[in-house]
Amino acid sequence: MPELPVPLPTAAPGEQAADLAEWVCADPMRRLVALFGGTWPAGDLADVLQFLDEFSARHWDFRGGRERPEAREPDLDPDTAALVLAAAHALGLVRPVAPDRAAYAHLVVLGGLAHACVRRVAYAAHLLRAGLRVSGEVAVLGSFRPLSDWERRTLAEAHLPDADTEVDVLDAAVRQVFGVTAPAQQDGLDAGHPHHSWSSRTYRPAGLPPVRVLAAPSSEPDRRRAHTADTQRFWAGHAQLAPGDAVLLVTAPIYVPFQHCDALRTLAVPYGCGIDTVGVDPAVADLAALPEQTLTPGRYLQEIRSAIRSMRALHTTLTRPA
């Protein structure tokens, strides 16, 4: 029987560092390091996180700075692949879980690859129609990242509308899933470059909370596109988060640990809000016709590395002198 997932860090002030250690130093992580020839380091949590960051860069980074669809797949023997998948299960990257609460201040849908954008928006709508209460808004977060040829082929094969950017896919999905045609409010800045530009469109579907589709600029526009933390931080400034607000994030199960810790760093720590993060449940009937990517041991290793890096950044934030 697979191990129960290791608990993720919580948003409780004063407990996040201890929660980080529970995930980072869990037996599945130790076994994974040993499987790839590593020796667990001595030292405190900062030392362990530095080791894991450097170790995973050597052994589990298959992107090499490229976008996720361009990552290479490692050649793993069947026994190693099985152990990697077991570790991914135990570390919480495989099985979807239901939201902890019946009500939240905000529901946040994180963007991603084109097919994932469509699935996450559809799952958010499913949660709302199944009774999840949201007192604030549904925020659908992305950027002006251009779609790859692979993403556009995926949309075409699923008979979904073509799009040029991530936020185009999110906007089209919101219109279709929530049955809206035009935004009630919109704002933005066309700065002539996708890393600098932003947009905001708010829809008002009947009987549901307002839905805001937000494209964020990059915090380092000369170096890269906007990433997850940029979109979360940009949205927080628009939503006027308050201490004690409960926020539910929707992503894919494989990204839950890394995007949850990004949200703790960018939302929970500065704003004092609570964070729950869930992955799309593929068993939901509304998602059956939507495209789904096959996940591999290499993909899981890559996202375990993403979680390590996110947790290291969170630990740095938590231990930084006031």
C-alpha positions as CSV (number, residue, x, y, z in Angstrom):
1,M,0.0,0.0,0.0
2,P,1.4,3.5,-0.9
3,E,2.6,5.7,2.0
4,L,0.3,8.4,3.2
5,P,1.4,11.8,1.7
6,V,3.8,13.8,3.9
7,P,1.9,16.9,5.2
8,L,2.7,20.1,3.4
9,P,3.8,23.2,5.4
10,T,0.9,25.2,6.8
11,A,0.3,29.0,6.8
12,A,0.3,29.1,10.6
13,P,2.8,31.8,11.8
14,G,5.7,30.3,13.7
15,E,5.0,26.8,12.5
16,Q,6.1,27.0,8.9
17,A,9.8,26.3,9.4
18,A,9.1,23.1,11.4
19,D,6.5,22.0,8.8
20,L,9.1,22.5,6.1
21,A,11.5,20.2,7.8
22,E,8.9,17.5,8.1
23,W,8.5,17.5,4.3
24,V,12.1,18.1,3.3
25,C,13.6,15.6,5.6
26,A,10.9,12.9,5.2
27,D,11.9,9.3,4.6
28,P,10.7,9.3,1.0
29,M,13.1,12.2,0.2
30,R,16.0,10.5,2.0
31,R,15.4,7.3,0.0
32,L,15.2,9.2,-3.2
33,V,18.6,10.9,-2.6
34,A,20.1,7.5,-1.7
35,L,18.6,6.0,-4.9
36,F,20.6,8.6,-7.0
37,G,23.8,8.0,-5.1
38,G,23.6,10.9,-2.6
39,T,24.6,10.9,1.1
40,W,22.2,12.8,3.3
41,P,24.0,15.9,4.7
42,A,24.7,16.9,8.3
43,G,23.7,20.4,9.4
44,D,20.5,22.4,9.9
45,L,17.5,22.8,7.6
46,A,19.3,25.5,5.6
47,D,22.2,23.2,4.9
48,V,19.9,20.4,3.9
49,L,17.9,22.6,1.5
50,Q,21.1,23.9,-0.1
51,F,22.3,20.3,-0.6
52,L,19.0,19.2,-2.1
53,D,18.9,22.2,-4.4
54,E,22.4,21.5,-5.7
55,F,21.9,17.7,-5.8
56,S,18.6,18.0,-7.7
57,A,20.2,20.4,-10.2
58,R,22.7,17.6,-11.0
59,H,20.3,14.7,-11.1
60,W,16.7,15.8,-11.6
61,D,16.9,19.0,-13.7
62,F,15.8,17.9,-17.2
63,R,14.6,21.3,-18.4
64,G,17.9,23.1,-18.5
65,G,16.2,26.5,-18.5
66,R,13.6,25.4,-21.1
67,E,9.9,25.3,-20.8
68,R,8.4,22.1,-19.3
69,P,7.2,20.6,-22.6
70,E,10.8,20.8,-23.9
71,A,12.3,18.8,-21.0
72,R,14.1,15.6,-21.8
73,E,13.0,12.3,-20.3
74,P,15.7,10.4,-18.4
75,D,16.4,6.8,-19.2
76,L,15.5,5.1,-15.9
77,D,15.4,1.3,-15.4
78,P,12.0,-0.1,-14.3
79,D,12.9,-0.5,-10.7
80,T,14.2,3.1,-10.4
81,A,11.1,4.4,-12.1
82,A,8.9,2.5,-9.7
83,L,10.7,3.9,-6.7
84,V,10.5,7.5,-8.1
85,L,6.8,7.1,-8.5
86,A,6.5,5.8,-5.0
87,A,8.4,8.8,-3.7
88,A,6.1,11.1,-5.7
89,H,3.1,9.5,-4.1
90,A,4.5,9.9,-0.6
91,L,5.5,13.5,-1.2
92,G,2.0,14.5,-2.4
93,L,2.5,15.0,-6.1
94,V,0.1,12.3,-7.4
95,R,-3.2,11.9,-5.6
96,P,-5.7,14.8,-5.6
97,V,-7.3,15.8,-2.3
98,A,-10.6,17.7,-1.6
99,P,-10.5,21.3,-0.2
100,D,-10.3,21.4,3.6
101,R,-13.0,24.0,4.0
102,A,-16.5,24.5,2.8
103,A,-15.9,28.3,2.3
104,Y,-13.1,30.5,1.3
105,A,-12.5,34.2,0.9
106,H,-11.0,33.7,-2.6
107,L,-10.5,30.8,-5.1
108,V,-7.3,31.1,-7.2
109,V,-6.8,29.2,-10.3
110,L,-3.1,29.0,-11.4
111,G,-2.2,29.0,-15.1
112,G,0.2,26.7,-16.8
113,L,0.4,24.7,-20.0
114,A,-2.6,25.2,-22.3
115,H,-4.3,21.9,-21.6
116,A,-3.8,22.5,-17.8
117,C,-5.3,25.9,-18.0
118,V,-8.6,24.5,-19.4
119,R,-8.7,21.7,-16.9
120,R,-8.1,23.9,-13.9
121,V,-10.8,26.5,-14.9
122,A,-13.2,23.6,-15.4
123,Y,-12.4,22.1,-12.0
124,A,-12.8,25.5,-10.3
125,A,-16.3,25.8,-11.8
126,H,-17.1,22.2,-10.7
127,L,-16.1,23.1,-7.1
128,L,-18.3,26.1,-7.1
129,R,-21.3,24.3,-8.6
130,A,-20.8,21.5,-6.1
131,G,-21.3,23.9,-3.2
132,L,-17.9,25.5,-2.4
133,R,-18.6,29.0,-1.1
134,V,-16.4,32.0,-2.1
135,S,-17.2,35.4,-0.5
136,G,-14.6,37.3,-2.6
137,E,-13.6,36.5,-6.1
138,V,-12.4,33.7,-8.3
139,A,-9.0,34.7,-9.7
140,V,-7.6,33.0,-12.8
141,L,-3.9,33.8,-13.0
142,G,-1.5,33.7,-16.0
143,S,0.7,35.8,-18.1
144,F,1.4,36.7,-21.7
145,R,3.6,33.7,-22.2
146,P,3.4,32.7,-25.9
147,L,2.1,29.1,-26.4
148,S,4.4,26.6,-27.8
149,D,3.7,24.6,-31.0
150,W,3.0,21.6,-28.9
151,E,0.4,23.4,-26.8
152,R,-1.4,24.7,-29.9
153,R,-1.4,21.2,-31.4
154,T,-2.9,19.9,-28.1
155,L,-5.7,22.5,-28.2
156,A,-6.4,21.6,-31.9
157,E,-6.5,17.9,-31.2
158,A,-9.0,18.5,-28.4
159,H,-11.1,20.7,-30.7
160,L,-10.6,23.7,-28.4
161,P,-10.2,27.3,-29.6
162,D,-6.7,28.3,-30.8
163,A,-4.9,30.9,-28.8
164,D,-1.6,32.8,-28.8
165,T,-0.8,33.1,-25.1
166,E,-1.5,31.5,-21.8
167,V,-3.9,34.2,-20.7
168,D,-5.8,33.8,-24.0
169,V,-6.4,30.2,-23.1
170,L,-7.5,31.1,-19.6
171,D,-9.9,33.8,-20.8
172,A,-11.5,31.5,-23.4
173,A,-11.9,28.7,-20.8
174,V,-13.6,31.2,-18.4
175,R,-16.0,32.3,-21.1
176,Q,-16.9,28.8,-22.0
177,V,-17.1,27.2,-18.6
178,F,-18.8,30.0,-16.8
179,G,-21.1,31.0,-19.7
180,V,-20.0,34.6,-20.0
181,T,-19.4,36.6,-23.1
182,A,-17.9,40.0,-22.1
183,P,-16.1,41.3,-19.1
184,A,-17.9,43.7,-16.8
185,Q,-14.6,45.5,-16.1
186,Q,-11.2,45.5,-17.7
187,D,-7.9,47.2,-17.3
188,G,-4.3,46.7,-18.3
189,L,-1.1,48.0,-19.8
190,D,0.3,47.1,-23.2
191,A,4.0,47.9,-22.7
192,G,5.0,46.5,-26.1
193,H,6.6,43.4,-24.5
194,P,4.9,40.5,-22.8
195,H,7.3,40.5,-19.8
196,H,6.2,44.1,-19.0
197,S,2.5,44.0,-19.9
198,W,-0.5,43.1,-17.8
199,S,-4.2,42.8,-18.1
200,S,-7.3,42.3,-15.9
201,R,-10.7,41.2,-17.0
202,T,-13.6,40.6,-14.5
203,Y,-16.6,38.6,-15.5
204,R,-19.8,38.3,-13.5
205,P,-21.4,34.9,-14.1
206,A,-25.0,34.5,-12.8
207,G,-25.3,33.1,-9.3
208,L,-21.5,32.8,-8.8
209,P,-18.7,35.0,-7.5
210,P,-17.0,37.4,-9.9
211,V,-14.2,35.8,-12.0
212,R,-11.1,37.9,-12.7
213,V,-8.7,36.8,-15.4
214,L,-5.3,38.4,-14.7
215,A,-2.1,38.4,-16.7
216,A,0.8,39.5,-14.6
217,P,4.1,41.2,-15.7
218,S,7.5,39.7,-14.7
219,S,9.3,40.9,-11.7
220,E,12.5,40.5,-13.7
221,P,11.3,41.4,-17.2
222,D,14.8,41.7,-18.6
223,R,15.6,38.0,-17.7
224,R,12.4,36.0,-17.9
225,R,8.6,35.7,-18.2
226,A,6.3,36.0,-15.3
227,H,6.3,32.9,-13.1
228,T,3.9,31.5,-10.5
229,A,5.1,33.7,-7.7
230,D,4.8,36.8,-9.9
231,T,1.2,36.1,-10.7
232,Q,0.3,35.4,-7.1
233,R,2.0,38.6,-5.9
234,F,0.4,40.7,-8.6
235,W,-3.1,39.4,-7.9
236,A,-2.7,40.0,-4.1
237,G,-2.1,43.7,-4.8
238,H,-5.4,43.8,-6.8
239,A,-7.5,41.7,-4.4
240,Q,-6.5,43.6,-1.2
241,L,-6.0,40.5,0.8
242,A,-6.6,40.8,4.5
243,P,-5.2,38.9,7.5
244,G,-7.2,35.8,8.1
245,D,-8.5,35.5,4.6
246,A,-8.7,31.8,3.6
247,V,-7.5,31.3,0.0
248,L,-7.9,28.1,-2.0
249,L,-5.4,27.5,-4.9
250,V,-6.2,25.1,-7.8
251,T,-3.4,23.6,-9.8
252,A,-2.4,20.1,-10.9
253,P,-1.4,17.5,-8.2
254,I,2.1,17.3,-9.5
255,Y,2.6,21.0,-8.8
256,V,0.9,21.2,-5.4
257,P,4.0,21.2,-3.2
258,F,5.9,23.8,-5.1
259,Q,3.0,26.1,-5.8
260,H,1.7,25.8,-2.3
261,C,5.1,26.9,-0.9
262,D,5.3,29.8,-3.4
263,A,1.9,30.9,-2.1
264,L,3.0,30.7,1.5
265,R,5.9,32.9,0.6
266,T,4.1,35.5,-1.5
267,L,0.7,35.5,0.2
268,A,0.6,33.9,3.6
269,V,3.8,35.5,5.0
270,P,3.2,39.1,3.9
271,Y,-0.6,39.2,4.1
272,G,-1.3,36.8,7.0
273,C,-3.8,34.8,5.0
274,G,-4.5,31.1,5.1
275,I,-3.5,28.9,2.1
276,D,-4.9,25.6,1.0
277,T,-3.8,24.1,-2.3
278,V,-5.5,21.3,-4.2
279,G,-4.9,19.5,-7.5
280,V,-7.5,18.9,-10.2
281,D,-9.3,15.6,-9.6
282,P,-9.3,13.7,-12.9
283,A,-12.2,11.6,-11.8
284,V,-14.6,14.6,-12.1
285,A,-17.0,13.8,-15.0
286,D,-16.8,17.4,-16.4
287,L,-13.1,16.9,-17.1
288,A,-13.4,13.6,-19.0
289,A,-13.3,15.1,-22.5
290,L,-10.5,17.6,-21.7
291,P,-6.9,16.8,-22.7
292,E,-4.6,15.4,-20.0
293,Q,-0.8,15.1,-20.3
294,T,0.8,11.7,-19.5
295,L,3.1,12.2,-16.5
296,T,6.4,10.3,-16.3
297,P,9.0,9.6,-13.6
298,G,11.2,12.3,-15.1
299,R,8.4,14.8,-14.8
300,Y,7.9,13.9,-11.1
301,L,11.6,14.3,-10.4
302,Q,11.6,17.7,-12.1
303,E,8.7,18.9,-9.9
304,I,10.2,17.4,-6.7
305,R,13.1,19.7,-7.6
306,S,10.7,22.6,-8.1
307,A,9.3,21.9,-4.6
308,I,12.7,21.9,-3.1
309,R,13.6,25.2,-4.6
310,S,10.3,26.7,-3.5
311,M,10.8,25.5,0.0
312,R,14.3,26.9,0.1
313,A,13.0,30.3,-1.0
314,L,10.3,30.1,1.7
315,H,12.8,29.1,4.4
316,T,15.0,32.1,3.4
317,T,12.0,34.4,3.8
318,L,11.0,32.9,7.1
319,T,14.5,33.2,8.6
320,R,15.4,36.6,7.2
321,P,16.0,39.1,10.0
322,A,13.1,41.5,10.4
